[in-house]
Amino acid sequence: MTIETISVRPAGVPSRPRVHCQAVGAPPVTTMSGIRAVLFDVDGVIADTAVLHAAAWRRLAVEVGLGFDDRLADAVRGVTREESLDIVLGDRRLSRRRRTEWMDRKNRYYVEALGQLAERDLLPGVMTLMDDLSRLGIRIAAVSASRNAGTVLEKLAVTDRFEVVIDGQAAGPGTGASNRYLAAAAAMGVGATQCAVIEDSAAGIEAATAARMKVVGIGTPVRMAGADLVFESLSGVRGDMLIRWLSPGG
């Protein structure tokens, strides 16, 4: 397995500027359950930025004469910029230069939309759940395919809540989602089977399952097929309940 370059803030260390370093092991925490770490997807779980990604792709598609419907909007959830472009293009082929140009244009539209993002846009239940997990000694990380995930976390004022942050910028192009989850687990010194992932996309659920992690789906049961638990949102979901439900015999 290739471990990506990631951002790490050791547990218990006060807030300080994030630095990039190689993932290193840390002594695993001890809990009363099999789950020792929870990995939060960013877009659609921490904030509803998935709709901003879709809107940016839709704007690009209209400008270049391509169709973009709700099916495509759902398909680009939780995948990289390169994979999203392939989905939007369908059978159409572009030169490498034109692909880069279109991805950069889509990213500009998305970053423009992020300018309005603020703490108020943190989705209901997220902060309470993070507080609960911290009190239980459960370690938390943020894992995303988006290269702008760090910016999203900063605008939501939650960057320092996560011991590890892995995004598309840190991981680099072509890195599989399951590897991003595994890199987060390795950085915290926690085994893959001791991690739970909170995801809102079918692609993310598939990747987390491939990494042998428990999966909590946020959305409809149909779209979240394959998750171990499914919630419409994190509102009202408490940490002790979540860990108990995900534990063997829970």
C-alpha positions in Angstrom: 0.0 0.0 0.0 1.3 3.5 -0.8 0.9 6.0 2.0 0.1 9.5 0.8 1.5 12.7 2.1 -1.0 13.9 4.6 -1.6 16.6 7.2 -1.3 15.4 10.8 -1.9 17.0 14.2 -1.2 14.5 17.0 -4.0 14.0 19.5 -3.9 16.4 22.4 -1.5 18.9 20.8 -2.8 22.5 20.8 -3.8 24.1 17.5 -0.9 25.0 15.3 -0.3 25.5 11.5 -0.8 22.2 9.6 2.3 20.7 8.2 2.7 18.0 5.6 4.6 14.9 6.6 4.6 11.2 6.0 2.1 9.0 7.8 3.6 7.5 11.0 2.2 5.1 13.5 0.9 6.2 16.8 -0.1 4.0 19.8 -3.7 2.9 19.3 -6.2 4.2 21.8 -8.1 1.7 24.0 -11.9 1.8 23.9 -14.5 -0.6 25.1 -15.7 -1.4 21.6 -14.1 -2.5 18.4 -14.3 1.0 16.8 -11.3 3.3 17.7 -11.5 5.9 15.0 -14.2 7.6 12.9 -13.3 9.0 9.5 -15.6 11.8 8.3 -16.1 12.5 4.6 -16.2 16.2 4.0 -18.5 17.0 1.1 -22.1 16.1 2.0 -21.3 14.9 5.5 -19.6 17.8 7.3 -21.2 20.5 5.0 -23.5 20.2 2.0 -20.7 21.2 -0.5 -21.6 18.3 -2.7 -24.3 20.4 -4.2 -21.7 23.1 -4.9 -19.6 20.6 -6.8 -22.6 19.5 -8.8 -23.5 23.1 -9.6 -20.0 23.9 -10.8 -20.0 20.8 -13.1 -23.5 21.7 -14.4 -22.3 25.3 -15.2 -19.3 23.9 -17.1 -21.4 21.3 -18.9 -23.8 24.0 -20.1 -21.0 26.2 -21.3 -19.4 23.4 -23.4 -22.6 22.0 -24.7 -22.9 18.9 -22.6 -25.9 17.6 -20.7 -26.0 17.4 -16.9 -28.9 15.9 -15.0 -29.6 14.7 -11.5 -28.2 11.3 -12.4 -24.8 12.8 -13.2 -25.0 15.0 -10.1 -25.3 11.9 -8.0 -22.6 10.1 -10.0 -19.9 12.8 -9.3 -20.4 12.6 -5.5 -17.4 11.4 -3.7 -15.0 10.9 -6.7 -12.0 12.8 -7.8 -12.0 15.7 -10.2 -10.5 13.6 -13.0 -13.2 10.8 -12.4 -15.9 13.4 -12.3 -14.8 14.9 -15.7 -14.9 11.4 -17.2 -18.5 11.0 -15.9 -19.5 14.3 -17.4 -17.8 13.6 -20.7 -19.4 10.2 -21.2 -18.1 8.9 -24.6 -16.5 12.3 -25.5 -12.7 12.4 -25.7 -10.5 15.5 -25.0 -6.8 16.2 -25.2 -4.9 16.4 -22.0 -4.6 20.2 -22.3 -8.3 20.6 -22.8 -9.1 18.2 -19.9 -6.9 20.3 -17.6 -8.5 23.5 -18.9 -12.0 22.2 -18.2 -11.2 20.9 -14.7 -9.5 24.2 -13.8 -12.6 26.1 -15.0 -14.9 23.8 -12.9 -12.6 24.3 -9.9 -12.8 28.1 -10.3 -16.6 28.0 -10.2 -16.5 25.8 -7.1 -14.0 28.0 -5.3 -16.2 31.0 -6.1 -19.1 29.3 -4.4 -17.0 28.4 -1.4 -16.5 32.1 -0.8 -19.9 32.2 0.9 -19.2 29.2 3.1 -19.1 29.9 6.9 -19.5 28.2 10.3 -23.3 28.3 9.9 -23.1 25.8 7.0 -21.8 23.0 9.2 -24.5 20.3 8.9 -26.8 19.5 11.8 -25.5 17.0 14.3 -21.8 17.0 13.2 -20.4 19.1 16.0 -22.4 17.2 18.7 -21.2 13.9 17.3 -17.6 15.0 17.2 -17.8 16.2 20.8 -19.3 12.8 21.8 -16.7 10.8 20.0 -13.9 12.9 21.6 -15.3 12.3 25.1 -15.4 8.6 24.4 -11.7 8.6 23.3 -12.6 7.9 19.7 -10.1 9.5 17.3 -11.5 11.4 14.3 -10.1 12.3 10.9 -11.4 14.0 7.8 -10.9 12.2 4.5 -11.9 13.6 1.1 -11.3 13.2 -2.6 -11.6 17.0 -3.0 -8.5 19.2 -3.3 -10.4 22.0 -1.6 -11.4 20.0 1.5 -8.9 21.9 3.6 -10.4 25.2 2.6 -13.9 23.9 3.4 -12.8 22.8 6.9 -11.1 26.1 7.6 -14.2 28.1 6.5 -16.3 25.9 8.8 -13.8 26.5 11.6 -13.4 22.8 12.4 -9.9 22.0 11.0 -8.4 21.6 14.5 -11.1 19.1 15.5 -9.4 16.5 13.3 -6.3 14.7 14.2 -5.6 13.8 10.5 -6.8 15.5 7.4 -6.4 13.8 4.0 -7.6 15.5 0.9 -7.1 15.3 -2.9 -4.3 17.9 -2.7 -2.3 15.8 -0.2 -3.0 12.5 -1.8 -2.2 13.5 -5.4 -3.9 12.5 -8.6 -4.8 8.8 -9.2 -4.9 7.9 -5.5 -7.7 5.4 -4.8 -10.2 6.4 -2.1 -9.6 3.1 -0.2 -6.0 4.1 0.1 -6.9 7.5 1.5 -8.9 5.8 4.2 -6.1 3.4 4.9 -3.6 6.2 5.1 -5.8 8.0 7.7 -5.9 4.8 9.8 -2.2 4.3 9.5 -1.5 7.9 10.6 -3.5 7.3 13.8 -2.0 3.8 14.4 -5.4 2.2 14.2 -6.3 -0.9 12.2 -8.6 -0.7 9.3 -11.2 -3.0 10.9 -11.2 -0.6 13.9 -12.3 2.3 11.8 -15.8 3.6 10.8 -16.3 5.8 7.8 -19.2 8.3 7.5 -20.0 8.8 3.8 -22.8 10.2 1.6 -21.8 8.7 -1.7 -22.0 5.2 -3.2 -18.3 5.6 -4.4 -17.2 6.4 -0.8 -19.1 3.4 0.6 -17.6 1.1 -1.9 -14.1 2.4 -1.1 -14.6 2.2 2.7 -15.9 -1.4 2.3 -12.8 -2.2 0.2 -10.7 -0.9 3.0 -12.5 -3.3 5.4 -14.0 -0.5 7.5 -17.5 -0.1 8.9 -19.6 2.3 7.0 -22.3 4.8 8.1 -24.3 6.1 5.1 -25.9 9.5 5.1 -28.8 9.7 2.7 -31.5 7.4 1.3 -31.3 3.6 1.9 -31.3 3.1 -1.9 -28.3 5.3 -2.5 -26.6 4.1 0.7 -26.9 0.4 -0.1 -23.9 -1.4 1.2 -23.5 0.7 4.4 -23.7 -0.9 7.8 -25.9 1.9 9.1 -28.0 4.5 7.2 -29.2 7.8 8.6 -31.0 10.6 6.8 -28.7 13.0 8.5 -26.4 13.1 11.6 -28.9 15.2 13.5 -29.7 13.3 16.7 -27.0 10.7 16.2 -25.0 10.4 19.5 -21.5 9.0 19.7 -22.2 6.2 22.3 -25.2 4.9 20.2 -23.2 4.9 17.0 -20.2 3.1 18.5 -22.5 0.5 20.1 -24.4 -0.1 16.9 -21.2 -0.6 14.9 -19.5 -2.9 17.5 -19.7 -6.7 17.2 -23.0 -7.8 18.7 -24.2 -4.2 18.8 
